[in-house]
Amino acid sequence: MTDLYVSWSEYHQKIEQLAIKIYQSGWCFNQIVCLAKGGLRVGDILARIYDVPLAILATSSYGGPGNQVRGSITFARDLTMTTANLGSHVLLVDDLVDSGVTLKKSIVWLDRKYGFYIEEVRTAVLWYKDCSVITPDYYVDYLPHNPWIHQPFEPYEQMSPADLASSLSSTTTF
């Protein structure tokens, strides 16, 4: 298993490719729910392209060194959204599906909390790993060798505000 390194440019291209795949499917949805933190950027851009409301479900399942240790899943108590009700056709978005457990349990969580609003949920991710227990409805890349994906925002996970200030003060005059 080799690691996959993704630049900001490649990351945004993947989101655009995902938007096109969803569009070409002909499926109409009226709400995006993104899984935070990984799905925030994907959900935000898709919500802008499709001009539909964005809701956020905060989840957490990774921690430890380099945030590469999978643990138990934690869900927020509720969705964060600016609409009075959740849409009836929901696109559930994340950056990737690794084990698939988070995506699968998120569908159950949505049904338990908001099932009376929802008629259909479909899932969309940039990367779908072979080891996943769930197949997303939409994805850009299928990864049969299950690589660890190094996304362009990872440096921020190892950076403190002091580190940032120090690096900027040595290159920038305020």
Helices and strands as residue ranges (DSSP letters): E 4-5, H 8-25, E 31-36, H 40-50, E 54-63, G 65-67, E 69-75, E 89-93, E 96-97, H 101-114, E 120-129, E 138-143, E 149-150, G 154-158, H 161-171
